[in-house]
Every structure is written in C-alpha cells, then in structure tokens.
Amino acid sequence: GAVKVVRKGRTVARLGPGNFFGELSLLDGGPRTASVITEAPSRFLTLPRSSLRAALRADGRLALRILETMAGRVRQLERPLVG
C-alpha cells in the first residue's frame, strides 16, 4: 500500500510496502507525533508494545534497522532547519 505521514497539517513523508510507523510511541509509551493516512489500499501488521520489545531483544538486526530508520527520519525532519 501507500500512506502519507502528516505532522501539524504538513505531509512529512510517504511510505510504501515494507515500511513501518508508530515505533516511537511503542518504544517510549508516549503519544503519537504524527498521523498516517492511507493513499492507496493498504494492509497493516499491528504489534502490541510487548511483542515489539520481545522482538527487539531477540534480534539485534531488527533493533539496528529500526534505529537507523528513526535516525533518518529525524534528519529528514531537521533538514529544513539547517542552513
């Protein structure tokens, strides 16, 4: 499928098959920082917080991929502020 990530009324990202979202709230238990709106028919896998944490403990590669993706997203959000 295809979704857009909206923050404060502005589209900040578009995601497609194989991407993930919602990890920040699952990791720290805090509120959502954006909304995700479908742009095409999509299917989703949802995980409770306990399942994600167990998967991260069991597979360091998964934890690293999530960290790398989160770092890239932070850089993307910060880009307009630099320079």
C-alpha angles and dihedrals in degrees: 000000000000131000138174124221113222125194122179090345094307126109105236100173146002120218133194141179114335095019124117138207139181094053095124094061091043092052100046103020091234129133124285115274096202144012124245118214124189117238097180135016105296141180122211138196113213124201130192115233093254092056094050092048091049091049091050092050091049098046121039091186090061091050090050093050091051092048092049091049092048091049090051091050092051090050090049092051092047095047097089089052095056122085 
